[in-house]
Amino acid sequence: NRNIVLNLKGIINIIRGDLDEAEKLLIDSINIDPLFIEPLKHLYVVYLRKNNWKKLLDTSLKLIKVDRLNLEVHYKLAYAYDQNKKYDEAINYYNKVIDQNGKDKKNALNNIGNIYLSINKAKESLDYFLKAISLDKNDKIIINNILRAYIILRDEKKSEIYFNLAKSVDENYIEYKYNKAEYLILQNKIEEAIKILKENKHEDKFKICLLNLLYNIGKFKEADN
């Protein structure tokens, strides 16, 4: 069938990195048979790689219509809502994955934690991060998220525990380096924090943190340079 051939060609172009051609081929396949789920899944990958969050959500909504009982599809839709900052809808679908012990349960818990962290609800975020880490105690992403939450809450004792854990897992991880700078600020070790922030100021959030810190301690000329 032509729609199957178009889907396969779309996959080949994804592998080659030609996302525009893959998108065109996959859409053609979907137009022939809107209920054929494979090109929808691959189109989701295209928009994920393109960071096209609106089209990612549109594709996810089509996926859920075709396969409502698939928890992987629920997770995809949750993630698409998440990237579009539609947090209530995202949490709703993440919770469906969590409640039914879907294979993406750990990521769903972590992502809900990140949503709460992004809206300045660090205490609520910890409920989800700690459940997520119970499923994989060596996950450096979740460990650093927990560390970040405790730093925001200014819990020095718990921050120290997760700072040491994060360091032991991967001290070269960029999120650990950022958290280390924030942890040093919490410890009032300002010059050490400045050093780390300057070393990584090619990353936007390090640069922003550095500028805020320099202004807060009155080093205006240094901040302006």
C-alpha positions as semicolon CSV with decimal commas, in nm:
position;residue;x (nm);y (nm);z (nm)
1;N;0,000;0,000;0,000
2;R;0,116;0,352;-0,081
3;N;0,062;0,480;0,275
4;I;0,295;0,207;0,411
5;V;0,561;0,295;0,154
6;L;0,535;0,666;0,242
7;N;0,567;0,584;0,611
8;L;0,883;0,379;0,546
9;K;1,031;0,660;0,337
10;G;0,949;0,898;0,620
11;I;1,142;0,678;0,864
12;I;1,441;0,669;0,629
13;N;1,446;1,048;0,611
14;I;1,426;1,076;0,990
15;I;1,734;0,853;1,011
16;R;1,908;1,067;0,748
17;G;1,820;1,382;0,940
18;D;1,604;1,530;0,666
19;L;1,314;1,621;0,893
20;D;1,135;1,843;0,641
21;E;1,114;1,564;0,383
22;A;1,017;1,314;0,654
23;E;0,736;1,545;0,767
24;K;0,600;1,575;0,412
25;L;0,608;1,199;0,350
26;L;0,447;1,112;0,682
27;I;0,168;1,366;0,637
28;D;0,099;1,218;0,292
29;S;0,077;0,872;0,452
30;I;-0,162;0,997;0,720
31;N;-0,382;1,168;0,461
32;I;-0,429;0,835;0,283
33;D;-0,521;0,652;0,606
34;P;-0,578;0,870;0,915
35;L;-0,617;0,558;1,133
36;F;-0,273;0,418;1,045
37;I;-0,090;0,489;1,370
38;E;0,272;0,435;1,263
39;P;0,317;0,756;1,060
40;L;0,155;0,952;1,346
41;K;0,414;0,809;1,587
42;H;0,696;0,899;1,352
43;L;0,555;1,246;1,287
44;Y;0,559;1,296;1,664
45;V;0,934;1,221;1,655
46;V;0,983;1,475;1,376
47;Y;0,814;1,754;1,572
48;L;0,995;1,653;1,890
49;R;1,330;1,690;1,713
50;K;1,220;2,018;1,557
51;N;1,103;2,152;1,895
52;N;0,776;2,238;1,725
53;W;0,557;2,212;2,032
54;K;0,230;2,323;1,874
55;K;0,246;2,060;1,600
56;L;0,367;1,806;1,858
57;L;0,045;1,864;2,051
58;D;-0,171;1,850;1,738
59;T;-0,013;1,516;1,644
60;S;-0,053;1,382;1,998
61;L;-0,424;1,463;1,994
62;K;-0,458;1,267;1,669
63;L;-0,266;0,978;1,825
64;I;-0,493;0,958;2,127
65;K;-0,799;0,941;1,902
66;V;-0,652;0,640;1,721
67;D;-0,523;0,457;2,029
68;R;-0,695;0,576;2,348
69;L;-0,588;0,284;2,567
70;N;-0,215;0,298;2,495
71;L;-0,029;0,443;2,796
72;E;0,268;0,538;2,577
73;V;0,031;0,758;2,378
74;H;-0,099;0,908;2,703
75;Y;0,259;0,992;2,799
76;K;0,326;1,149;2,459
77;L;0,016;1,366;2,495
78;A;0,113;1,464;2,850
79;Y;0,459;1,566;2,733
80;A;0,315;1,768;2,445
81;Y;0,080;1,954;2,683
82;D;0,377;2,006;2,915
83;Q;0,589;2,167;2,641
84;N;0,297;2,393;2,550
85;K;0,275;2,500;2,917
86;K;-0,074;2,353;2,953
87;Y;0,017;2,213;3,289
88;D;-0,322;2,100;3,420
89;E;-0,379;1,885;3,111
90;A;-0,020;1,755;3,126
91;I;-0,054;1,650;3,490
92;N;-0,384;1,480;3,414
93;Y;-0,230;1,257;3,147
94;Y;0,093;1,200;3,338
95;N;-0,120;1,076;3,628
96;K;-0,294;0,826;3,400
97;V;0,049;0,677;3,324
98;I;0,144;0,677;3,693
99;D;-0,183;0,528;3,818
100;Q;-0,164;0,240;3,571
101;N;0,209;0,177;3,620
102;G;0,299;0,256;3,261
103;K;0,657;0,203;3,146
104;D;0,706;0,582;3,151
105;K;0,597;0,611;3,515
106;K;0,937;0,733;3,637
107;N;0,954;1,005;3,371
108;A;0,593;1,104;3,436
109;L;0,667;1,151;3,808
110;N;0,982;1,349;3,731
111;N;0,802;1,567;3,477
112;I;0,522;1,653;3,720
113;G;0,792;1,745;3,970
114;N;0,948;1,974;3,710
115;I;0,612;2,138;3,643
116;Y;0,570;2,223;4,011
117;L;0,931;2,342;4,028
118;S;0,872;2,570;3,728
119;I;0,573;2,736;3,899
120;N;0,762;2,790;4,224
121;K;0,610;2,502;4,418
122;A;0,929;2,329;4,527
123;K;0,769;2,151;4,821
124;E;0,506;1,990;4,598
125;S;0,772;1,900;4,341
126;L;0,958;1,692;4,598
127;D;0,660;1,461;4,645
128;Y;0,700;1,354;4,283
129;F;1,079;1,360;4,260
130;L;1,112;1,136;4,566
131;K;0,864;0,887;4,422
132;A;1,055;0,893;4,094
133;I;1,393;0,833;4,258
134;S;1,252;0,531;4,440
135;L;1,218;0,369;4,095
136;D;1,580;0,438;3,996
137;K;1,814;0,547;4,273
138;N;2,100;0,635;4,036
139;D;1,912;0,860;3,794
140;K;2,129;1,172;3,782
141;I;1,851;1,386;3,636
142;I;1,614;1,315;3,923
143;I;1,888;1,340;4,188
144;N;1,978;1,687;4,062
145;N;1,611;1,787;4,052
146;I;1,576;1,687;4,417
147;L;1,892;1,880;4,501
148;R;1,757;2,186;4,320
149;A;1,428;2,169;4,512
150;Y;1,602;2,145;4,849
151;I;1,829;2,439;4,759
152;I;1,522;2,648;4,669
153;L;1,366;2,549;5,003
154;R;1,696;2,642;5,174
155;D;1,711;2,304;5,344
156;E;2,086;2,288;5,402
157;K;2,089;1,942;5,558
158;K;1,898;1,771;5,276
159;S;2,082;1,982;5,018
160;E;2,414;1,849;5,146
161;I;2,295;1,488;5,122
162;Y;2,181;1,522;4,761
163;F;2,475;1,744;4,666
164;N;2,713;1,466;4,766
165;L;2,498;1,206;4,593
166;A;2,480;1,410;4,272
167;K;2,858;1,456;4,278
168;S;2,919;1,083;4,321
169;V;2,691;0,996;4,028
170;D;2,827;1,247;3,771
171;E;3,018;1,558;3,869
172;N;3,057;1,659;3,503
173;Y;2,683;1,675;3,440
174;I;2,591;2,033;3,352
175;E;2,291;2,042;3,586
176;Y;2,514;1,929;3,872
177;K;2,754;2,216;3,797
178;Y;2,468;2,465;3,805
179;N;2,332;2,316;4,125
180;K;2,681;2,325;4,274
181;A;2,697;2,700;4,213
182;E;2,355;2,748;4,375
183;Y;2,455;2,522;4,664
184;L;2,771;2,727;4,721
185;I;2,560;3,044;4,724
186;L;2,338;2,878;4,986
187;Q;2,655;2,807;5,186
188;N;2,760;3,173;5,137
189;K;3,070;3,062;4,944
190;I;3,019;3,336;4,691
191;E;3,361;3,348;4,524
192;E;3,358;2,973;4,461
193;A;3,011;3,005;4,310
194;I;3,123;3,293;4,088
195;K;3,414;3,084;3,959
196;I;3,182;2,800;3,848
197;L;2,933;3,040;3,692
198;K;3,207;3,217;3,495
199;E;3,348;2,886;3,371
200;N;3,008;2,794;3,229
201;K;2,867;3,133;3,129
202;H;2,832;3,016;2,767
203;E;2,516;2,850;2,906
204;D;2,238;3,107;2,942
205;K;2,121;3,012;3,290
206;F;2,475;3,025;3,428
207;K;2,518;3,372;3,277
208;I;2,187;3,495;3,418
209;C;2,267;3,355;3,763
210;L;2,613;3,514;3,750
211;L;2,477;3,857;3,658
212;N;2,213;3,844;3,929
213;L;2,470;3,739;4,186
214;L;2,718;4,011;4,089
215;Y;2,451;4,279;4,106
216;N;2,325;4,149;4,441
217;I;2,671;4,174;4,597
218;G;2,734;4,518;4,447
219;K;2,990;4,420;4,182
220;F;2,821;4,633;3,918
221;K;3,128;4,697;3,701
222;E;3,216;4,328;3,690
223;A;2,856;4,246;3,594
224;D;2,859;4,501;3,313
225;N;3,176;4,352;3,167
